[in-house]
Structure formats: C-alpha cells, structure tokens
Amino acid sequence: MRTNRLIFPGFWFGKTSVEDAKKLATMGVGGFCFYGGKPEELKELTETLQKLSPHPLLFAADYETGLGRWHEDLPLLPTNYTLGLTGREDLALRKGFLTAVQARELGINWILAPVVDLADTPNNPIVNTRAFSANPKIVSRMARAFVIGLTDGACLNCFKHFPGHGSTVQDSHLTLPEVTKPLSQFKEEDLLPYRELVTRADSIMVAHLLVKCLDDKIPASFSKKIMRDLLRKTMFYKGLIVTDALTMKATNGLNPIDAFKAGADILLCPEDPFQTMADLAKAVEQDSTLKEKVFYSISIQEMMSARLKSMRPLPCRNIENACAQLNKDAACAVLQKLKLPFVLSKFQNITYLILDEKEGRALPPFLTALKENGIKISAYREGKKSDLLIALNYADYAAFKGTVNLTEEQKNKMQKALDKVGKSLLISFGSPFVNEGLNNLTAFLPLASKGDDFQIAAARSLCGLFNF
C-alpha cells in the first residue's frame, strides 16, 4: 500500500520489537526514527531493514549534539547554545559535518536538526541548550552553517520545531504547550529563521503546540492554517512537512490521520504504526481528494532519496580527533567570548560543590583535569575555609521531565554556600539559566556543553593554559 510510505515508526532499542520493525519495512513504510542502541546494533539493523524494503528508506535520528547523546561509545559535540554564544559559524558547520559523517556510517541519512527555536524563555523545560540563541538573527546564521555541514557530510536536514517552541513553559512530551506571543512579535522573532532559511530546509518538523496568534483552537501539527496556509502558501515551502513524534502526550485524543489531512507529509512515531497504516489507507480510500496529497508526499520523499543517492561526503580522516578538536575549540571560543573572570592558581585553596551530585558518580572530567594541572581542590563543607568556591551544574533539559534549571533544594543548597563564602564561581555545563535568583555570586559561566573533551578544555583554559 503506497500510503504506508507516509508512516515513519519509532524504534527504541531495548523496547521495540525487531520482528515488528522487519514486518513494517516489508509493508513499505517510508523509514524509521531511531533512539539509542549501540552503534554496531544500529548499523546492522538499518542494513537489514533496507534490504527488506521495496524502496529506499529514510533513516532518521535526533542527533542534535552529535551522536553521543544516544550512543555512549560516541562523542558528545557542543550544544547549539554554546555555539551561539561563540558566534562562530565555522564551528556550527564543523558540528553539522561531523554529525553527518558519523551518522552515515551507521546508516542514518536524515538528521532531525537543526533546532531553530529561540532560547528566550529561561523556564522552557525542553528547548534550553538545544537553541542557538534568543536572537533570531544569530539562530539563522548558525543554523545555515550547520545545514551546510550536514550537506557536506551527505545527510538531509530537518528544521524544528515549527512555528516556534521557544516561548513555552510546558514540555510537549507531557502536555500541550501554549504560545501566547502577539502575532507581530511572533512573526519578527520565532518565524524569522524559517523565513530566511526555508529554501534550505529538506524537511520541517511541526510542533505539538497551540500557537494562539496563528490558530487558537488546533495544535500546529494538526492545523491547516499553520501547515497549508502559512507554511505552504505564504512561505512557499516545497519540502517535507513532518509531525513531531506522535507518541508525545500533547497529541492525546487526536487522530494522526487528521495531521495528514491538515498538511503533514510524514506521520512520525505513531503510537501504533500498524493501526495508523490501516487508518490512513482507509481514509484515502474513502476520500479520493486525498490521493493527490499522497502522491505529492511520496514524490517529495523520492526526490529526497534521489538527492541522498547523489551525495558524497567530504573526506574526514580521524573523526574521533576531529570531534575532540571541535570541543576544544568551542570551549576556548566561548570562554574567550564570556571573558574569564579570573585564572585559577595552584597556590589557591579551592573547594567545589556539584549541585546535582549523584551517589557513586565518578569525579567529573572538569575537576579531574583541574587536579591534573596542579590545582588543589576539595569538596566543599560548611565551615571549611577556601579562597574560591566553584559550583558545578550538569542538569539540563530532558524529555518527559517537565522542569529545567535548579530544583528548590539545589537552589537553597547553593545560596546557603554563597552566603558563607567570599569568592565564588558557578559553572553550568547544562542549562545556561541556573544563576537566576541567586545572590552573592561572584561570577557565572554558562558553558552549556558537558562532553568530556569540552570539560577538559574548559578546565585547562581556567588554568591559563590556552592563550586567548
């Protein structure tokens, strides 16, 4: 059934049945979206599924910070927020290229990135470090460079989350968020990256959001006003429109077929892909006007597949070293931009406090690197004298979490320490907004990336080992 090509099931390693995935591939789905697994497992599965399919498959993954977020054996790359702080488009291009080259090695050919939401709401629990900046012009520049890198590495891109998820304070994995910005402001801010980059988008992911200034009744991912009228007719977008994952709680009570009828070309990660395939086929059979929509959606997929076939990644000799160098360069660049408040000395008595400390967790690479470079540092205890307190935060956004930044317990813990010490430095390798509401803080560094190489480079920089 040709309509099956509009369905892209999710595959979660350790949860989804491999036999079901094989059956879905045989039935002619358009592709899969993968989560987790070991690199060798993923490579083997993509090869198997492609052999079973009657047509070329698109294999997607959320590699927004490189492959390390989903595969422990592979490196994390700097977050978008970190790169946005540096303002260096060359770093964003390198990130896109390294992401694509590694992805293609595993069979992934469609990267569900870049995120072009705005980091303009500190309490947003799901955008946070995924966004390049609160400034839409910076977002556009960095996203453009990132997708050039993806192309150089022979992967397709996906701009998200249309029409703009930045100003929400709810997680769409848990509930339906609302955007309440006035229309004029929303157009000038959230829609600007899409207006400037729409011709570069292979695909655009539409969010499960209620954007009241555009459609005050229906979520964007099910709205004709937003997908057909705004994205297709007003913005002249010609590529694939894909829903955000349909397993998210924001879609509760909504029929995936209605998203297709409203303008979506791809139904991503439906709760029951077999049932969704049957429902879609039935809907098209009963309404002949939908057949043209099916034809158009499949035609775009085929053009994307043809483009992939013609792509050849630029050479990259040592990917592991290249990723480490990118992290090092990004750490140096962001610290240079933020301006180091002071350089650490081996003659100082320094204490540290990890705000999201977990029992049994090894000493973070940042602290290990400080010690290796001669810095005397010990755990903070109330009443213990020190020349400087370094507080570390690693907490970041996470799907289905619903919160971001410090918990009340962590904030109280931090404030209590700040009230007792003299000089203090808060470094966040996670959310860049954790300093809000804290008093008596001497300096704050929102580095916003937590990869091991990034942390080590940041530590060395603070020791004065890099000449800016």
N, C-alpha and C positions, 0 to 999 in steps of 0.2 A: 504494500500500500504506500503510494508516494507521500501521503500526508505524514507518514511516520518520520520522514526526514525533518520535520519541524520540532520533533521531540529530542531533547538532549538530557538523558538521565544523569543523575549524580552517581558517582561511585566513591564510597568511603571505604578505604582499606580496613579490614578487620570487622566490617559491619555489612557491607553489600555482598550479595552472593555473586561469585564469579560466573556460575552457570546462568544466572539471570542476565548478567551482562552479555554473555555469549549469545543467548537467545535474542536479546534486544538488538544486538549487532546484526544477527541473521535476518531479523524482521525489518531492517533498513532504517534504524534511527539515524539522525544526521551526525551524531557524535556523542561524546561524553564529557562531563566535567569531573575531574579527579581531585580527591582530597587525601593527603597523607601517603603512607606506604614507603617502603624502601625503594631507592632509585631502580635497582635491578628488577624489583617486582613490577614497578610501573612500566618499565621498558618492555618487559616480557608480555604484559597484558595489552599494551597498545598494539604491539605487533600481532598478537593473537586476534584481537577484535577487528583489526583492519583486514586480516585475511578472510574473516567470516562475513564481512560486509559486502553488499552488492555494489557499493560505490565508495569513493574516497571519504573518509571520516574526518571531521574536525575534532581534535582533542584539546580541551580547554583546561586551564588551571589558574588559580588566584595567586600568581607569583608576584605579589606587589613589592616584596622586599627580597627579591631573589628567590631561590629555591629552598633556602634554609628554614623558612617558616614551616614548610610542610615536610621536609626531609632532613632529619637530624644530621645525616652524614655530609650534607652540603652547606656551603657558607651562607650566612645572612649578609645582605647588602644594606647600605644605608637607607633609611626611610626617606620618603618623599619630603617630609618636613625638614629633615636635616639638610637635604639638597637645596630646598627652597631657601633656607637660611643663608647658605653659601652664595646663592645667586649664580652659580656656575653651571651653565648649560652643558659644558663638556662632561661634567660628572654625571648628569642625568642621561646623556647619550651613552656613556660607558655602561651605566647601570642597565639600560634597555638592551644593549648589545650582549652583555654577559648573561643576562637573564634568558634571552632568546637562544643563545648558543647552547647553554646547558639544557634548556627545555627541549630543544630539537633532538638532543642526544637521547632523551627519554621518550621521544615520540610525540611530545606536546608541541602543537603548532599554532595554538591560539592562546595568547596571554590576556587574561581578563584584567587589563590595566592599560592606561594609567587612570588613577582616581583623579578627577578634576573638580571635586568638591572643594569648598573653601573651609579653611581652619579658622572660622570667625566666631565659633561658639565654644569656649573652653569646656563646658559641661557636656558637649556632644559625646556620647559614650561609644560611638562606633567609627567616627571619621578620624579625628585626632591626628596621629602621626602619619596617617595614610594620605593626608592632604599636603600639597607643596607649600601652601601659604594662605593667609587670609586675603591677600591681594590678588585679584583675578588676573591681572596682567602678568604677575610672576608665575601663577599657575599655568597660564597659556604658554609662556616661554619655556618653562621646564618640561611640560607635557609634550610640546612639539619636539624637543630634543630627545626625550625618552622614546617616542614612537619612531624617530629616525633610527635610533639604536636598535629597536625591535626589528625594523625592516632590514638593517644591516646584518642582523643575526638570523634572518629568514623566518620571522614569526609575524602573525597577524595581531592587531591590537584591539582593544575594547575600551572606549571612554565611558566612565561611570562616575556617579550614579545620577542619570538624567531625571529631572531637570536641575537637581541640586540638593544634596543631602546635608550640606554644611551647617545650616542654622537650626537643625533639630536638636532636641534634648532627650529623645527616646531612641531605643535600639529597635530597628525594624525586624530583627530576629525574634523579638519578644512581643511587639505591639505595633500598631500603625502610627508612625510619627506624623506630626503636622508641621507644615511650614506656613508661617503667618506674616512673612515679609510683604510689604506693599508691592504691587506689580512693577512700578517704575524701578524700585530698588532691586528687585529680583532680576529684572532684565539686565540692569547695569552691572550686577555683581555675579550671581550664580550662572546666568546664561552666557556671559561673555566668553568663557573658554570654548564653549560649544560653537558659538557664532564664528570665532576666529579659527577653529580647527576642524570644522565639520567636514571639510573636503579631505582631511587626513584620516578620518575615522573609518576603519574597516567595519567596525560594529559599535553600537551604542547600547549600553545597558540601562534600562528604565527601572527606576527605584519603586519600591512599595511605599509611597509617600502620599499624603493628602496635601497637595500644594494649593492652598485656598485661593490664591490670586489667579490661578490657571483653571482649576476645576475644583469647586468646593464640595463636591459630592462623591467623586470616584477617585481612587488612588491612581497615580500616574501610570502604573504598569497595566491598568485596565481602562485607561481613559482615551477615547477617540480625540478629544480636544487636545490632549498633550502629544499623543503619538502621531495621529494623522494630520490634524490641523496645524499644530505648532512645528513638530519635527519634520514631517514630510513636506507640507505645503508652504509653510512660512520660511523654514530654514533650508528647504530644498535638499534634505538629506536623502541619499540614494542607497546607503549601505544597509547592513543587517540591524534590525531592532531586536534586542534580546531582553527578556524579562530578567529581573533579579531572581535568585533561587526561589522556587515556588514552595519550598519546604518551610519558609520563614513564617512566623506567626502573624505577621502583618496581613497575610493573604487569607486568614481564617474566614471560612464561609463564602469565599469567592471561587468561581469555577474557572480553571485555567483556560478553557476554551473561549471564555469571554475576553481574555487578554489577546488571543489570536484575532478574534473578531474586531477588536478595537485597534489593531495595528501591529502587534508583535509578530515577528517572523520566526522567533525561536522561543519555545517554552522550556526554560532551564530548570532542571532538577525538580520535576513534579513529584509529589508525594508517592503516587502510584503510576509509573510510566506506562505500564500495560493498559490500565484503565483509561489514562489520558489519550493513548493512541486510539483506542476503540471509540472514545467520545468524540475525538476530533474527526475521525473518519465518518462517523455518523452525522455530525454537524454539517460536513461538507456535502455529504450525500443528500441531505435534506434541503440544503440551501445552495443552489447552483451558482449563486453570485460569489460564493467563497472560493470557487475553483480558480478564478483568476488570481486571487490573493495567494493561494497555494503555489501556483505556477511562478509568480513573482518571487516569493520567498525562496523557493528551490533554485531559481535562476541565480539569485544573489549568492547562495551557497556554492553553486557550481563555479561562479566567477572567482570566488574566494579560493576554492580548491585549485582552480587553474593558475591563479596567481601564486599560490604556495608551490606548485609544481615548478614554476619558472624561477623561484627564488633560490639563490645560492649564498649561504652565509659567508661573510668575510672570514679569513683565517684568524685563529686565535691559538697560539702555541701552548701556553700554560695557563689554563683557566683559573686554577687554584691561586697561583701567584697574582694573576690579574685582579681577582676578587679581593685579595688581601691588600693589594696596592690601592684599589679604589677606596676601601675602608680607611686606609691610612691617609690618603689624600683628602677624603671628605672630613675626617676628624681634624686634620690640620686646618683646612679651609674654614670650617665652622668655628673653631676656636679663634682663628685669626679675625673672623668677622665679628664674633661676640666680644673680642678683646679680653685676654686673660686678666683676671683681677689681681693675680699675683703668681709668682713662681714658687713652687714648693722647694724647701731646703732640707737637706739631710740632718741639719742641726736643729730642726723644729721637732717639738713633741706633738704629734698629730694623732687624733682619735677619729674613729669612723663609726657611723651609725647607718645600718641598712634598714630603710623604712619598711620594706616588705620582706623582712627576714623570714626564711623558712627553715625549720629544723632539719639539720642534716645536709643542707645545701653547702657545696664547696665554696671557698672564698672566691668572689668574682674575679675575672681576669684583670679588671682595673686595679684592684687592691694588690693582687699578686705582682703586677707589673710595677707598682709603686715600691713595693718591698725589694724587688729585684734591682731597682735603680737606687737603692740606698736610703729610701725614705722610711723613717721609724714611724710605724703606725700601729695602733692597738684599738681594740673595741672600746667604745665609749661606755662609761659607767657613771651614774650620777655621783657627783662629788670628786670625780677624777679630774685633775688639772691637765690642761693641754693648751698649746699655743693656737691650735686650729681644730675645729670640728668639721669633718667632711661627712655630710649626709648624702646617701645614695638612694635613688628611686629607680626601680626597674618595672614598676607596674605600668601597664599600657592598656589600650583598648582590647577587647576580646568579644567575639560573637556570643550572644546569649548571656552576657554578663550584666548589661544594663547600667553599669556605672563606670566611671573613669576617675583619674586623679586620686588623691589620698582619701582613705576612709577617715571617719572622725577619730578613731583610735590612733591611726598613724599620724594624723594632724596634731592631736594632743601630745603624742609622744615627741614629735618634732618640736613643737612650741615649748614644751617643758625643757627640752635640752637647750633651745635657743635662749631661754630666759636665764640659764645657768652659765653659759659660756660667753666668751668675749667675741672672738673672730670665728666666723662660720662660712661654709661654702656648701650649697646644695647643688648636687649634680643629678640631673634626671636623664637616664638612658631610656626612659619610657616617655610618658606623657609630658609635653613641654609646659603644661599649665599647673603643675603641682605646687608652685610657690604662692598661689593666690591665697590670701587670708593669713599668711604667716608674718609675724612681726620680729624685729631684731635680726633679720637675716642679712649678713654682710654682702654675700654675692650669690648669684644663681646662674647656672649654666644649663640651658635646656638643649642638651646634645641630641636627644630623641632617637638614638640608634643604639642597639645593645649587642651587636655582633662582637665576638671575641677580638678580632683584629681591630675593630673600631675602638673598643675599650682600651686595648693595649696602646694604641697610637695616642689616644687622649691622655693616658697616664704619662707617657713619655713627653708629651707636649707640656703638661703641667710641671714636669721636672726640668723644663727648659732645654730639652734635648733636640728640639726642632727649631731651626732659625727661621722665624717668620719675617 
